[in-house]
Amino acid sequence: MEQLLEWMEIIEDIRQHRKVRHNIKDILIIILLATLANADTWEQIADFAL
């Protein structure tokens, strides 16, 4: 997991900072873990994040 987080540090977040609610790292980790937990849709990923 530590290597994954280190790798994610090099990902550039090109979004406008004033419009950002969540860190890109957090979003990507949630997507990854939800997908591993068999989430197939964006709705399932959002439910997983709750």
Long-range contacts (C-beta under 8 A, 24 or more apart in sequence): 4-29, 4-32
